[in-house]
Amino acid sequence: MILVVSSTRDEHAMAVLRHLARLGAPAELLDLSRFPKELQISLGSDPAGGRDTRLRFPDSREINFAEVRAVWWRRPQPFEIDPAIRRPGHRVFAYNESHEAFAGLWLALDACWVNHPTATETSARKPYQLRVAQEVGLTIPHTLITNDPVAARAFVAAQPGGAIYKAFSATEQEWRETRLLRPEEIAGLDNVAYAPVIFQEYVPAGVDLRITVIGNAIFPAAIHSQETSYPVDFRMDMSQARVEPVTLPAETEASLLRLMARLGIVYAAIDMRRTPDGHYVFLEVNPAGQWLFIEQRTSQPITSTLARYLSTYGAGEN
């Protein structure tokens, strides 16, 4: 049994589930937003060491977690508490209790994870991934994360090629792209006092690189962001970006695999830049990043590779 933790709104999850079906691999989609209103969990254990953990659906179908051999932690949805619980404090309590039950289940589950929730959370931390990337041999940009306006001004002034700034996170409702700091924005640096901001030297791009890694399989793609209307962040004009498969230097691939091992993750979408003079610079790693936009333009078999990886472990193979 392969468990895919996501929702039907996630096109990546649905694409992998279709491949798993073609492979004949039993798989189940688990949308955590259905808990606790629609789904019922039972986690049983006894003094003799026996365990019986099951999740029941409204149609009486069950997931027996003893049969789960692989879990794809794709896009877990937040729990949705029944509106019958009205008091804010009671709603917080019900949510926390739901979280504690499942957090303990994930830690107790004996399965192959892509990626384990704790590793996903840890590896997504920007200061940590920059440190690990540097330790495994990758070049990183000069970086300052600060809420000190004086330090921010000093850092920006020290970057001869200019500086970019970006947020730790973004949502569909509040999208925050990477921006090149303009001279007229210097006066606004006092606002960093309200929350930390990531500042980095601007790394000029020959091309941007989106590198998808699944186990030991590496799928590098060059995104010609400099040909688009927004060369600072390729995500802002993807419809116009030319994308093609490329080959990385062997030492860069080796460093990326060391990075994955140190972060404790199996899957990642890694962003780098190849500068005009041919240097490779690490920008960040997303342990749950998108790949379909790369696969559609390069024909790299990313979806099928992930499905095969999950199905191999879902079948109990090594």
C-alpha positions as CSV (number, residue, x, y, z in Angstrom):
1,M,0.0,0.0,0.0
2,I,1.3,3.5,-1.0
3,L,-0.2,6.5,0.9
4,V,-0.2,9.8,-0.9
5,V,-0.8,12.7,1.5
6,S,-2.3,15.5,-0.5
7,S,-5.6,16.4,-2.1
8,T,-7.5,16.1,-5.4
9,R,-6.6,19.7,-6.1
10,D,-3.0,18.9,-6.4
11,E,-2.2,18.0,-10.1
12,H,1.2,16.5,-9.2
13,A,-0.4,14.1,-6.7
14,M,-3.1,13.1,-9.3
15,A,-0.4,12.6,-12.0
16,V,1.6,10.2,-9.8
17,L,-1.5,8.3,-8.7
18,R,-2.4,7.7,-12.4
19,H,1.1,6.3,-13.0
20,L,0.8,4.1,-9.9
21,A,-2.5,2.8,-11.2
22,R,-0.9,1.9,-14.5
23,L,1.9,0.1,-12.6
24,G,-0.7,-1.9,-10.7
25,A,0.5,-0.5,-7.4
26,P,-2.2,-0.1,-4.7
27,A,-2.3,3.5,-3.5
28,E,-4.6,5.7,-1.5
29,L,-5.0,9.5,-1.4
30,L,-5.3,10.9,2.1
31,D,-6.6,14.5,2.3
32,L,-6.1,15.5,5.9
33,S,-8.6,18.4,5.6
34,R,-11.3,15.7,5.9
35,F,-10.1,14.9,9.4
36,P,-11.7,14.9,12.0
37,K,-15.1,15.7,10.4
38,E,-15.2,12.8,7.9
39,L,-12.4,10.5,8.8
40,Q,-12.0,8.4,12.0
41,I,-8.6,7.3,13.3
42,S,-7.9,4.5,15.8
43,L,-4.4,4.0,17.2
44,G,-4.3,0.9,19.3
45,S,-1.4,-0.7,21.2
46,D,-1.1,-3.3,24.0
47,P,1.5,-4.3,26.6
48,A,2.5,-7.3,24.5
49,G,3.7,-5.0,21.7
50,G,0.7,-5.4,19.4
51,R,-0.4,-2.4,17.4
52,D,-3.5,-1.8,15.3
53,T,-3.7,1.6,13.6
54,R,-6.5,2.3,11.1
55,L,-8.2,5.2,9.4
56,R,-11.9,4.8,8.4
57,F,-13.5,6.7,5.5
58,P,-17.2,7.6,5.4
59,D,-17.9,4.8,3.0
60,S,-16.4,2.3,5.5
61,R,-13.2,1.8,3.6
62,E,-10.2,1.6,5.8
63,I,-6.5,2.2,5.7
64,N,-4.6,-0.3,7.8
65,F,-1.3,1.4,8.5
66,A,0.3,-2.0,9.0
67,E,0.0,-2.4,5.2
68,V,1.5,1.0,4.3
69,R,5.0,0.5,2.9
70,A,5.6,3.9,1.3
71,V,4.3,7.4,2.0
72,W,4.6,10.4,-0.3
73,W,4.3,13.5,1.9
74,R,3.3,15.7,-0.9
75,R,1.0,18.6,0.1
76,P,-0.6,17.8,3.5
77,Q,-3.7,19.9,4.0
78,P,-4.6,21.5,7.4
79,F,-7.2,19.8,9.5
80,E,-10.7,21.3,9.3
81,I,-12.5,21.5,12.6
82,D,-16.3,21.0,12.6
83,P,-18.1,24.3,12.7
84,A,-20.2,23.0,15.5
85,I,-17.3,23.8,17.7
86,R,-17.6,27.5,17.9
87,R,-15.5,28.8,20.8
88,P,-12.0,29.8,19.4
89,G,-10.2,28.2,22.3
90,H,-12.1,24.9,21.8
91,R,-11.3,25.0,18.1
92,V,-7.6,25.5,18.8
93,F,-7.7,22.6,21.3
94,A,-9.4,20.3,18.8
95,Y,-6.9,21.2,16.1
96,N,-3.9,20.6,18.4
97,E,-5.3,17.2,19.5
98,S,-5.7,16.2,15.8
99,H,-2.2,17.3,15.1
100,E,-0.7,15.4,18.0
101,A,-2.5,12.2,17.1
102,F,-1.2,12.2,13.5
103,A,2.3,13.6,14.4
104,G,2.7,10.6,16.7
105,L,1.4,8.2,14.0
106,W,3.9,9.5,11.4
107,L,6.8,9.0,13.8
108,A,5.6,5.4,14.7
109,L,5.0,4.4,11.1
110,D,7.5,1.9,9.6
111,A,7.5,2.9,6.0
112,C,9.6,4.5,3.2
113,W,9.0,8.2,3.3
114,V,9.2,10.7,0.4
115,N,9.9,12.8,2.4
116,H,9.4,12.3,6.2
117,P,7.5,15.2,7.7
118,T,10.3,16.1,10.1
119,A,12.9,16.0,7.4
120,T,10.6,18.1,5.1
121,E,10.3,20.7,7.8
122,T,14.0,20.8,8.6
123,S,15.3,20.8,5.1
124,A,13.0,23.7,4.1
125,R,14.7,26.0,6.6
126,K,16.6,28.5,4.5
127,P,19.6,29.2,6.9
128,Y,20.1,25.5,7.5
129,Q,20.0,24.5,3.8
130,L,22.5,27.2,2.9
131,R,24.9,26.0,5.6
132,V,24.6,22.3,4.5
133,A,24.9,23.3,0.8
134,Q,28.1,25.0,1.5
135,E,29.4,22.2,3.7
136,V,28.9,19.6,0.9
137,G,30.8,21.7,-1.6
138,L,28.3,23.9,-3.3
139,T,28.8,27.7,-3.8
140,I,26.2,29.9,-2.1
141,P,25.6,33.6,-2.5
142,H,26.6,36.2,0.1
143,T,23.5,36.2,2.3
144,L,22.2,38.2,5.3
145,I,18.9,37.4,7.1
146,T,18.1,40.3,9.4
147,N,15.5,42.6,10.9
148,D,18.1,45.2,11.6
149,P,17.8,48.1,9.2
150,V,21.4,49.2,9.8
151,A,22.8,45.8,9.0
152,A,20.5,45.6,6.0
153,R,21.8,48.9,4.6
154,A,25.4,47.9,5.2
155,F,24.9,44.6,3.4
156,V,23.2,46.1,0.4
157,A,25.9,48.8,0.1
158,A,28.6,46.1,0.0
159,Q,27.2,44.3,-3.0
160,P,28.7,45.8,-6.1
161,G,26.4,43.9,-8.4
162,G,23.3,44.7,-6.5
163,A,21.2,42.8,-4.0
164,I,18.0,40.8,-4.1
165,Y,15.5,40.3,-1.3
166,K,13.0,37.6,-0.7
167,A,10.6,36.1,1.9
168,F,10.9,32.8,3.7
169,S,7.5,31.7,2.4
170,A,4.6,32.6,0.1
171,T,1.0,31.4,-0.5
172,E,-1.3,31.6,-3.5
173,Q,-3.1,34.4,-1.8
174,E,0.1,36.3,-0.9
175,W,2.7,35.6,-3.6
176,R,6.1,37.0,-2.9
177,E,8.6,36.8,-5.7
178,T,12.3,37.4,-5.5
179,R,13.0,41.1,-6.2
180,L,16.1,43.1,-7.1
181,L,16.4,46.0,-4.7
182,R,16.0,49.2,-6.5
183,P,17.7,52.5,-5.5
184,E,14.3,54.1,-4.6
185,E,13.6,51.2,-2.2
186,I,16.6,51.8,0.0
187,A,14.6,54.3,2.1
188,G,12.1,51.4,2.8
189,L,14.7,49.3,4.5
190,D,13.5,50.6,7.9
191,N,10.6,48.2,7.4
192,V,12.7,45.1,8.0
193,A,12.4,45.9,11.7
194,Y,8.9,44.4,11.5
195,A,10.1,40.9,10.3
196,P,13.3,39.3,9.1
197,V,14.1,39.5,5.4
198,I,16.5,37.4,3.3
199,F,19.0,39.6,1.4
200,Q,21.5,38.1,-1.0
201,E,24.0,39.4,-3.5
202,Y,22.5,39.4,-7.0
203,V,23.9,36.4,-8.9
204,P,23.8,37.1,-12.7
205,A,22.4,34.2,-14.7
206,G,23.5,32.6,-17.9
207,V,20.6,30.3,-17.1
208,D,18.5,29.4,-14.1
209,L,18.6,25.7,-13.2
210,R,15.7,23.7,-11.8
211,I,17.1,20.3,-10.7
212,T,14.7,17.6,-9.7
213,V,16.2,14.8,-7.6
214,I,14.5,11.5,-6.8
215,G,16.8,9.1,-4.9
216,N,19.9,8.9,-7.1
217,A,18.1,10.1,-10.2
218,I,18.9,13.7,-11.2
219,F,16.9,15.7,-13.8
220,P,18.6,19.1,-14.5
221,A,16.8,21.6,-16.6
222,A,18.0,25.0,-17.8
223,I,15.4,27.9,-17.7
224,H,16.4,30.8,-20.0
225,S,15.1,33.4,-17.6
226,Q,17.2,36.1,-19.1
227,E,15.0,35.9,-22.2
228,T,11.9,36.7,-20.3
229,S,10.3,39.9,-19.0
230,Y,11.4,39.2,-15.4
231,P,15.0,37.7,-15.3
232,V,15.3,38.0,-11.5
233,D,12.8,35.2,-10.8
234,F,11.9,32.7,-13.5
235,R,8.6,31.9,-11.8
236,M,7.1,35.3,-12.8
237,D,7.1,34.7,-16.5
238,M,7.2,30.9,-16.9
239,S,4.9,30.9,-20.0
240,Q,7.6,32.7,-22.0
241,A,10.7,30.9,-20.6
242,R,12.6,28.5,-22.8
243,V,13.3,25.3,-20.9
244,E,15.7,22.5,-22.0
245,P,17.3,19.5,-20.4
246,V,21.0,19.9,-19.5
247,T,23.9,18.0,-18.0
248,L,25.6,19.0,-14.8
249,P,29.3,18.6,-14.0
250,A,29.9,15.4,-12.1
251,E,31.2,17.2,-9.1
252,T,28.0,19.3,-8.9
253,E,25.8,16.2,-9.1
254,A,27.9,14.5,-6.4
255,S,27.5,17.6,-4.1
256,L,23.7,17.6,-4.7
257,L,23.5,13.9,-3.7
258,R,25.5,14.7,-0.6
259,L,23.1,17.6,0.1
260,M,20.1,15.3,-0.1
261,A,21.7,12.7,2.2
262,R,22.6,15.4,4.8
263,L,19.1,16.8,4.7
264,G,17.6,13.3,5.0
265,I,15.3,13.6,2.0
266,V,14.6,11.5,-1.1
267,Y,12.8,14.1,-3.3
268,A,13.7,17.8,-3.9
269,A,13.4,20.5,-6.4
270,I,16.6,22.5,-6.2
271,D,17.2,25.9,-7.7
272,M,20.6,27.0,-8.8
273,R,22.1,29.5,-11.3
274,R,24.8,29.0,-13.9
275,T,26.5,32.3,-14.2
276,P,27.6,33.7,-17.6
277,D,31.2,32.6,-16.8
278,G,30.1,29.0,-16.1
279,H,30.0,28.9,-12.2
280,Y,27.2,27.0,-10.5
281,V,25.6,28.8,-7.5
282,F,23.1,27.1,-5.1
283,L,20.0,29.2,-4.3
284,E,17.6,26.9,-2.4
285,V,16.0,23.5,-2.1
286,N,12.3,22.9,-1.9
287,P,11.5,19.4,-0.5
288,A,8.0,19.5,-2.0
289,G,8.6,21.6,-5.1
290,Q,6.8,21.5,-8.5
291,W,8.1,19.6,-11.5
292,L,5.3,19.2,-14.1
293,F,6.1,22.5,-15.8
294,I,9.7,21.1,-16.3
295,E,8.5,17.7,-17.4
296,Q,6.0,19.1,-20.0
297,R,8.8,21.1,-21.7
298,T,11.7,18.7,-21.4
299,S,10.0,15.3,-21.6
300,Q,12.2,14.2,-18.6
301,P,10.4,11.2,-17.0
302,I,10.1,12.7,-13.5
303,T,6.5,11.6,-12.7
304,S,7.1,8.0,-13.8
305,T,10.4,7.9,-11.9
306,L,8.7,9.0,-8.7
307,A,5.9,6.5,-9.2
308,R,8.4,3.7,-9.8
309,Y,10.3,4.7,-6.7
310,L,7.1,4.6,-4.6
311,S,5.9,1.4,-6.1
312,T,9.2,-0.4,-5.5
313,Y,9.0,0.3,-1.8
314,G,5.2,-0.1,-1.8
315,A,5.8,-3.7,-2.9
316,G,8.3,-4.2,0.0
317,E,11.3,-4.4,-2.3
318,N,14.7,-3.1,-1.5
